[in-house]
Amino acid sequence: EDYTYTFTAKEGETIPLDVVMTPKRGTVRFFNGRNAEGAVIKDGTTPIGTLTDHLEVQLAADDHKISFEKKDFMSELPVYTIHVNPGETQDFEVNMNPLSYLTINSVPAGAEVIVNGAAEGIRTPVYNKPIPLGENTITLQQKNYYPVTLVRQSGVIGGIDTLDVTLMPSHSLKVSSDAYRST
């Protein structure tokens, strides 16, 4: 931000001046879109406010990693990068989707879990994995086993469901014979 300090100096006089500069700021106005009332807004790991109808926040001019937390709800992306320009105001509508939770077990353990086509690098057992309400496609796959794909319907906000799956081994067919007959 601009800094102004007025002083009068006499010839030969030294005046110490300690200046603390603060970065220019901009404003982000967060609005409650869908299911977002009560969501905690974070800039990185620092909470910057709780959303009611709307929340206006002054942020340093820079890129900010913004996330929203609300029990049993999740935003469409886990983290949003918002670029704040000095002196400008921008609006951001917050939409939250209701969640249920899924515990997934497999025999054998260690199967890769793919939820709605997105591999997240997690393996069974998985405890209380947040999933969106509605229809979800869960695929379990592991080397030397046939993949299993299931469609699950979750309909209770905050509800916990358990999925137990036994994977079937896949073995390549090998044919060998000591006898050869020609006719």
Backbone as CSV, one residue per row, in Angstrom:
resi,resn,N_x,N_y,N_z,CA_x,CA_y,CA_z,C_x,C_y,C_z
1,GLU,0.849,-1.175,0.000,0.000,0.000,0.000,0.888,1.229,0.000
2,ASP,0.343,2.307,-0.495,1.096,3.553,-0.498,1.405,3.956,0.941
3,TYR,2.556,4.603,1.092,2.976,5.040,2.421,3.404,6.501,2.325
4,THR,2.881,7.325,3.217,3.248,8.736,3.234,3.664,9.116,4.646
5,TYR,4.777,9.859,4.740,5.241,10.351,6.025,5.771,11.762,5.780
6,THR,5.261,12.704,6.508,5.667,14.096,6.323,6.622,14.479,7.452
7,PHE,7.726,15.119,7.092,8.679,15.553,8.109,9.404,16.801,7.608
8,THR,10.023,17.492,8.551,10.831,18.652,8.233,12.227,18.382,8.771
9,ALA,13.198,18.521,7.926,14.579,18.269,8.345,15.379,19.558,8.284
10,LYS,16.211,19.727,9.279,17.118,20.874,9.304,18.421,20.437,8.653
11,GLU,19.163,21.383,8.158,20.409,21.073,7.472,21.333,20.279,8.383
12,GLY,21.816,19.137,7.846,22.733,18.274,8.581,22.046,17.315,9.546
13,GLU,20.754,17.442,9.675,20.024,16.572,10.616,19.713,15.229,9.948
14,THR,19.860,14.145,10.707,19.493,12.815,10.234,18.220,12.399,10.952
15,ILE,17.238,11.988,10.176,15.965,11.543,10.760,15.802,10.071,10.435
16,PRO,15.813,9.229,11.500,15.594,7.798,11.232,14.147,7.563,10.791
17,LEU,13.991,6.700,9.844,12.653,6.424,9.333,12.486,4.906,9.204
18,ASP,11.611,4.364,9.993,11.293,2.935,9.909,9.991,2.789,9.143
19,VAL,10.058,2.183,7.986,8.873,2.020,7.135,8.533,0.539,7.056
20,VAL,7.309,0.239,7.371,6.823,-1.126,7.208,5.849,-1.102,6.033
21,MET,6.244,-1.746,4.966,5.404,-1.771,3.770,4.448,-2.956,3.837
22,THR,3.214,-2.713,3.474,2.235,-3.797,3.423,1.849,-4.010,1.964
23,PRO,1.685,-5.274,1.587,1.337,-5.541,0.187,-0.013,-4.924,-0.169
24,LYS,-0.131,-4.514,-1.417,-1.425,-4.011,-1.883,-2.443,-5.122,-1.746
25,ARG,-3.687,-4.719,-1.535,-4.744,-5.689,-1.279,-5.865,-5.542,-2.306
26,GLY,-6.634,-6.588,-2.385,-7.852,-6.590,-3.173,-8.945,-7.202,-2.323
27,THR,-10.147,-7.227,-2.835,-11.287,-7.737,-2.073,-11.904,-8.911,-2.802
28,VAL,-12.212,-9.960,-2.036,-12.981,-11.083,-2.571,-14.269,-11.155,-1.758
29,ARG,-15.386,-11.165,-2.479,-16.692,-11.313,-1.829,-17.189,-12.727,-2.104
30,PHE,-17.332,-13.497,-1.036,-17.835,-14.859,-1.133,-19.337,-14.835,-0.887
31,PHE,-20.094,-15.493,-1.760,-21.548,-15.542,-1.635,-22.014,-16.977,-1.439
32,ASN,-23.038,-17.144,-0.617,-23.645,-18.448,-0.375,-24.455,-18.831,-1.606
33,GLY,-23.931,-19.802,-2.362,-24.647,-20.293,-3.533,-25.585,-21.414,-3.131
34,ARG,-25.070,-22.634,-3.090,-25.873,-23.811,-2.767,-25.245,-24.520,-1.567
35,ASN,-25.994,-24.645,-0.480,-25.597,-25.406,0.717,-24.324,-24.894,1.387
36,ALA,-23.931,-23.642,1.162,-22.639,-23.172,1.665,-22.720,-22.404,2.982
37,GLU,-23.921,-22.085,3.448,-24.021,-21.330,4.701,-23.353,-22.104,5.834
38,GLY,-22.480,-21.425,6.563,-21.760,-22.059,7.671,-20.424,-22.657,7.272
39,ALA,-20.064,-22.594,5.993,-18.776,-23.147,5.556,-17.641,-22.262,6.050
40,VAL,-16.571,-22.899,6.520,-15.369,-22.182,6.923,-14.513,-21.996,5.677
41,ILE,-14.104,-20.753,5.441,-13.281,-20.430,4.284,-11.836,-20.358,4.756
42,LYS,-10.946,-21.049,4.027,-9.526,-21.058,4.396,-8.678,-20.546,3.241
43,ASP,-7.649,-19.795,3.602,-6.619,-19.372,2.659,-5.398,-20.201,3.024
44,GLY,-5.114,-21.238,2.234,-4.107,-22.237,2.628,-4.659,-22.995,3.816
45,THR,-3.975,-22.943,4.939,-4.479,-23.627,6.143,-5.065,-22.640,7.147
46,THR,-5.074,-21.347,6.801,-5.544,-20.316,7.723,-7.015,-19.997,7.500
47,PRO,-7.867,-20.198,8.515,-9.274,-19.794,8.381,-9.369,-18.277,8.237
48,ILE,-10.171,-17.816,7.265,-10.333,-16.371,7.062,-11.767,-15.920,7.296
49,GLY,-12.662,-16.863,7.617,-14.031,-16.473,7.921,-15.003,-17.616,7.741
50,THR,-16.214,-17.389,8.205,-17.305,-18.352,8.064,-18.395,-17.693,7.241
51,LEU,-18.875,-18.395,6.241,-19.845,-17.844,5.297,-21.256,-17.874,5.876
52,THR,-21.915,-16.735,5.862,-23.349,-16.688,6.150,-24.009,-16.421,4.802
53,ASP,-24.603,-15.265,4.614,-25.158,-14.928,3.307,-24.027,-14.551,2.351
54,HIS,-23.113,-13.718,2.844,-21.917,-13.362,2.078,-20.831,-12.939,3.061
55,LEU,-19.601,-12.956,2.574,-18.460,-12.573,3.393,-17.483,-11.820,2.501
56,GLU,-17.085,-10.633,2.952,-16.141,-9.812,2.199,-14.794,-9.866,2.905
57,VAL,-13.739,-10.215,2.163,-12.414,-10.400,2.756,-11.383,-9.613,1.955
58,GLN,-10.524,-8.892,2.673,-9.390,-8.211,2.054,-8.223,-9.193,2.033
59,LEU,-7.632,-9.384,0.856,-6.491,-10.297,0.712,-5.359,-9.593,-0.026
60,ALA,-4.130,-9.976,0.283,-2.967,-9.429,-0.399,-3.061,-9.740,-1.891
61,ALA,-2.596,-8.802,-2.710,-2.588,-9.010,-4.155,-1.604,-10.136,-4.466
62,ASP,-2.140,-11.277,-4.868,-1.318,-12.460,-5.115,-2.259,-13.617,-5.449
63,ASP,-1.700,-14.810,-5.663,-2.508,-16.016,-5.816,-2.796,-16.592,-4.436
64,HIS,-4.011,-17.052,-4.236,-4.423,-17.633,-2.957,-5.057,-18.997,-3.212
65,LYS,-4.723,-19.962,-2.365,-5.307,-21.309,-2.413,-6.469,-21.326,-1.425
66,ILE,-7.690,-21.256,-1.945,-8.884,-21.132,-1.122,-9.624,-22.461,-1.080
67,SER,-10.026,-22.863,0.133,-10.822,-24.086,0.300,-11.989,-23.787,1.232
68,PHE,-12.962,-24.682,1.199,-14.182,-24.520,1.991,-14.430,-25.802,2.760
69,GLU,-14.724,-25.680,4.051,-14.980,-26.855,4.882,-16.326,-26.719,5.572
70,LYS,-17.124,-27.774,5.448,-18.413,-27.846,6.127,-18.722,-29.321,6.314
71,LYS,-19.087,-29.689,7.532,-19.351,-31.090,7.847,-20.406,-31.661,6.898
72,ASP,-20.092,-32.819,6.355,-20.970,-33.572,5.463,-21.238,-32.882,4.122
73,PHE,-20.380,-31.922,3.750,-20.493,-31.253,2.458,-19.088,-31.048,1.899
74,MET,-18.997,-30.941,0.564,-17.716,-30.622,-0.059,-17.949,-29.696,-1.239
75,SER,-16.950,-28.863,-1.520,-17.046,-27.981,-2.675,-16.728,-28.799,-3.927
76,GLU,-17.032,-28.221,-5.073,-16.842,-28.954,-6.322,-15.370,-29.274,-6.572
77,LEU,-14.453,-28.417,-6.123,-13.014,-28.686,-6.178,-12.479,-28.614,-4.756
78,PRO,-11.465,-29.402,-4.428,-10.925,-29.324,-3.059,-10.248,-27.986,-2.772
79,VAL,-9.580,-27.406,-3.784,-8.879,-26.134,-3.608,-9.077,-25.298,-4.877
80,TYR,-9.361,-24.014,-4.672,-9.491,-23.069,-5.778,-8.321,-22.091,-5.717
81,THR,-7.703,-21.810,-6.867,-6.684,-20.775,-6.917,-7.368,-19.489,-7.363
82,ILE,-7.320,-18.494,-6.486,-7.933,-17.201,-6.783,-6.819,-16.167,-6.864
83,HIS,-6.745,-15.477,-7.995,-5.757,-14.411,-8.151,-6.421,-13.091,-7.753
84,VAL,-5.816,-12.424,-6.785,-6.329,-11.153,-6.289,-5.493,-10.033,-6.888
85,ASN,-6.170,-9.094,-7.559,-5.501,-7.923,-8.135,-5.633,-6.751,-7.171
86,PRO,-4.595,-5.918,-7.071,-4.653,-4.797,-6.133,-5.793,-3.836,-6.456
87,GLY,-6.533,-3.485,-5.422,-7.600,-2.500,-5.565,-8.854,-3.002,-6.245
88,GLU,-8.886,-4.249,-6.686,-10.065,-4.774,-7.378,-10.905,-5.631,-6.444
89,THR,-12.188,-5.742,-6.795,-13.117,-6.589,-6.055,-13.621,-7.672,-7.000
90,GLN,-13.613,-8.897,-6.523,-14.169,-9.973,-7.326,-15.142,-10.791,-6.485
91,ASP,-16.122,-11.353,-7.156,-17.160,-12.148,-6.492,-16.904,-13.624,-6.728
92,PHE,-17.185,-14.426,-5.707,-16.999,-15.875,-5.787,-18.202,-16.543,-5.141
93,GLU,-18.976,-17.281,-5.943,-20.133,-18.003,-5.410,-19.679,-19.374,-4.924
94,VAL,-20.029,-19.692,-3.699,-19.626,-20.957,-3.087,-20.797,-21.933,-3.174
95,ASN,-20.536,-23.085,-3.785,-21.527,-24.158,-3.868,-20.953,-25.400,-3.199
96,MET,-21.743,-26.011,-2.350,-21.305,-27.207,-1.632,-22.249,-28.360,-1.977
97,ASN,-21.670,-29.534,-2.163,-22.450,-30.735,-2.461,-22.530,-31.609,-1.216
98,PRO,-23.721,-32.133,-0.938,-23.850,-33.014,0.236,-23.082,-34.311,0.044
99,LEU,-22.601,-34.860,1.154,-21.796,-36.076,1.136,-22.428,-37.182,1.966
100,SER,-22.080,-38.384,1.591,-22.234,-39.529,2.479,-20.836,-40.145,2.547
101,TYR,-20.693,-41.206,3.306,-19.365,-41.793,3.511,-19.413,-43.278,3.206
102,LEU,-18.318,-43.789,2.667,-18.260,-45.189,2.266,-16.994,-45.823,2.817
103,THR,-17.172,-46.936,3.518,-16.056,-47.757,3.950,-15.961,-48.912,2.965
104,ILE,-14.768,-49.167,2.442,-14.593,-50.188,1.411,-13.544,-51.187,1.876
105,ASN,-13.943,-52.460,1.895,-13.038,-53.560,2.231,-12.964,-54.493,1.033
106,SER,-11.806,-55.115,0.845,-11.704,-56.097,-0.235,-10.869,-57.279,0.231
107,VAL,-11.167,-58.412,-0.389,-10.350,-59.614,-0.214,-9.827,-59.937,-1.602
108,PRO,-8.525,-59.867,-1.819,-7.488,-59.466,-0.880,-7.485,-57.944,-0.672
109,ALA,-6.890,-57.513,0.436,-6.742,-56.087,0.711,-5.727,-55.498,-0.256
110,GLY,-5.753,-54.187,-0.393,-4.775,-53.510,-1.239,-5.259,-53.217,-2.646
111,ALA,-6.564,-53.397,-2.912,-7.092,-53.107,-4.246,-7.162,-51.593,-4.454
112,GLU,-6.832,-51.139,-5.658,-6.949,-49.726,-5.999,-8.418,-49.354,-6.087
113,VAL,-8.775,-48.191,-5.524,-10.158,-47.727,-5.502,-10.303,-46.566,-6.487
114,ILE,-11.274,-46.700,-7.394,-11.581,-45.656,-8.363,-13.029,-45.257,-8.146
115,VAL,-13.268,-43.982,-7.824,-14.616,-43.501,-7.551,-15.029,-42.543,-8.663
116,ASN,-16.138,-42.880,-9.331,-16.677,-42.061,-10.421,-15.620,-41.742,-11.478
117,GLY,-14.802,-42.752,-11.793,-13.808,-42.632,-12.856,-12.510,-41.952,-12.455
118,ALA,-12.409,-41.524,-11.195,-11.203,-40.811,-10.755,-10.372,-41.692,-9.838
119,ALA,-9.182,-42.070,-10.298,-8.253,-42.819,-9.456,-7.615,-41.831,-8.491
120,GLU,-7.734,-42.096,-7.199,-7.249,-41.144,-6.199,-6.011,-41.654,-5.472
121,GLY,-5.465,-42.789,-5.935,-4.260,-43.312,-5.312,-4.509,-43.933,-3.953
122,ILE,-5.733,-44.378,-3.704,-6.031,-45.029,-2.419,-6.296,-46.508,-2.645
123,ARG,-6.005,-47.292,-1.631,-6.175,-48.744,-1.697,-6.942,-49.225,-0.472
124,THR,-7.632,-50.348,-0.657,-8.419,-50.908,0.435,-7.514,-51.430,1.529
125,PRO,-7.966,-51.392,2.768,-9.268,-50.894,3.217,-9.298,-49.364,3.256
126,VAL,-10.468,-48.821,2.962,-10.705,-47.378,2.972,-11.803,-47.126,3.992
127,TYR,-11.575,-46.198,4.890,-12.543,-45.908,5.944,-13.158,-44.524,5.752
128,ASN,-14.486,-44.485,5.707,-15.257,-43.237,5.654,-14.811,-42.287,4.534
129,LYS,-14.695,-42.842,3.334,-14.364,-42.048,2.143,-15.561,-41.171,1.803
130,PRO,-15.388,-39.822,1.771,-16.508,-38.966,1.392,-16.858,-39.173,-0.079
131,ILE,-18.162,-39.356,-0.346,-18.639,-39.482,-1.725,-19.892,-38.624,-1.881
132,PRO,-20.129,-38.121,-3.087,-21.316,-37.291,-3.293,-22.598,-38.099,-3.124
133,LEU,-23.661,-37.421,-2.694,-24.972,-38.060,-2.638,-25.409,-38.410,-4.048
134,GLY,-26.165,-39.478,-4.177,-26.647,-39.893,-5.480,-25.932,-41.145,-5.944
135,GLU,-25.932,-41.355,-7.252,-25.346,-42.558,-7.832,-23.836,-42.400,-7.973
136,ASN,-23.093,-43.386,-7.488,-21.636,-43.391,-7.570,-21.171,-44.726,-8.132
137,THR,-20.165,-44.673,-9.002,-19.582,-45.880,-9.573,-18.244,-46.119,-8.887
138,ILE,-18.113,-47.287,-8.271,-16.888,-47.642,-7.555,-16.268,-48.838,-8.260
139,THR,-14.994,-48.708,-8.633,-14.259,-49.802,-9.263,-13.090,-50.178,-8.363
140,LEU,-12.920,-51.478,-8.147,-11.772,-52.004,-7.418,-10.955,-52.821,-8.400
141,GLN,-9.647,-52.593,-8.419,-8.797,-53.370,-9.314,-7.465,-53.665,-8.645
142,GLN,-6.958,-54.852,-8.976,-5.670,-55.273,-8.437,-5.049,-56.240,-9.441
143,LYS,-3.736,-56.176,-9.531,-3.016,-57.041,-10.464,-3.349,-58.506,-10.171
144,ASN,-3.552,-59.271,-11.220,-3.872,-60.701,-11.181,-5.283,-61.000,-10.664
145,TYR,-6.155,-59.975,-10.659,-7.556,-60.164,-10.264,-8.431,-59.424,-11.261
146,TYR,-9.646,-59.963,-11.465,-10.595,-59.274,-12.326,-11.080,-58.022,-11.619
147,PRO,-11.181,-56.895,-12.349,-11.721,-55.684,-11.716,-13.214,-55.869,-11.416
148,VAL,-13.671,-55.201,-10.377,-15.083,-55.234,-10.003,-15.589,-53.792,-10.030
149,THR,-16.701,-53.567,-10.751,-17.323,-52.244,-10.801,-18.732,-52.368,-10.251
150,LEU,-19.036,-51.504,-9.295,-20.356,-51.488,-8.661,-20.933,-50.086,-8.734
151,VAL,-22.243,-50.001,-8.894,-22.932,-48.718,-8.841,-23.711,-48.690,-7.535
152,ARG,-23.423,-47.667,-6.713,-24.062,-47.547,-5.396,-24.869,-46.262,-5.350
153,GLN,-25.987,-46.326,-4.702,-26.840,-45.157,-4.504,-26.696,-44.714,-3.057
154,SER,-26.253,-43.483,-2.839,-26.184,-42.960,-1.480,-27.201,-41.837,-1.371
155,GLY,-28.010,-41.885,-0.323,-29.100,-40.925,-0.232,-29.248,-40.243,1.101
156,VAL,-28.343,-40.488,2.036,-28.472,-39.892,3.362,-27.265,-38.991,3.616
157,ILE,-27.513,-37.705,3.839,-26.414,-36.790,4.138,-25.732,-37.255,5.414
158,GLY,-24.431,-37.458,5.325,-23.652,-37.886,6.484,-23.759,-39.367,6.788
159,GLY,-24.535,-40.106,5.991,-24.698,-41.543,6.218,-23.424,-42.312,5.898
160,ILE,-23.234,-43.432,6.588,-22.056,-44.271,6.358,-22.519,-45.618,5.839
161,ASP,-21.947,-46.040,4.724,-22.267,-47.331,4.121,-20.968,-48.131,4.032
162,THR,-21.096,-49.460,4.051,-19.917,-50.319,3.948,-20.055,-51.202,2.724
163,LEU,-18.967,-51.332,2.002,-18.910,-52.148,0.800,-17.828,-53.198,1.009
164,ASP,-18.218,-54.483,0.976,-17.270,-55.600,1.101,-17.239,-56.336,-0.228
165,VAL,-16.049,-56.467,-0.825,-15.911,-57.064,-2.149,-14.825,-58.129,-2.115
166,THR,-15.133,-59.284,-2.715,-14.129,-60.330,-2.901,-13.757,-60.347,-4.379
167,LEU,-12.487,-60.124,-4.660,-12.002,-60.122,-6.035,-11.697,-61.547,-6.471
168,MET,-12.005,-61.843,-7.726,-11.750,-63.171,-8.281,-10.414,-63.158,-9.009
169,PRO,-9.564,-64.173,-8.723,-8.258,-64.202,-9.390,-8.407,-64.432,-10.892
170,SER,-7.548,-63.797,-11.634,-7.502,-64.038,-13.078,-6.177,-64.741,-13.352
171,HIS,-6.257,-65.861,-14.026,-5.042,-66.619,-14.346,-4.985,-66.758,-15.851
172,SER,-3.825,-66.514,-16.411,-3.718,-66.685,-17.846,-3.761,-68.171,-18.173
173,LEU,-4.401,-68.473,-19.262,-4.550,-69.851,-19.706,-3.257,-70.282,-20.388
174,LYS,-2.686,-71.351,-19.884,-1.479,-71.902,-20.483,-1.785,-73.334,-20.887
175,VAL,-1.477,-73.658,-22.123,-1.702,-75.007,-22.615,-0.340,-75.578,-22.986
176,SER,-0.099,-76.751,-22.461,1.145,-77.427,-22.846,0.805,-78.877,-23.113
177,SER,1.544,-79.457,-24.032,1.282,-80.856,-24.387,2.591,-81.495,-24.785
178,ASP,2.732,-82.732,-24.326,3.910,-83.502,-24.720,3.634,-84.324,-25.974
179,ALA,2.372,-84.515,-26.254,2.020,-85.363,-27.396,1.589,-84.519,-28.565
180,TYR,2.000,-84.918,-29.747,1.589,-84.248,-30.961,1.180,-85.332,-31.950
181,ARG,-0.031,-85.254,-32.433,-0.514,-86.250,-33.387,-0.881,-85.607,-34.682
182,SER,-0.480,-86.204,-35.758,-0.823,-85.706,-37.067,-1.702,-86.725,-37.752
183,THR,-2.739,-86.304,-38.399,-3.588,-87.240,-39.123,-3.612,-86.946,-40.605
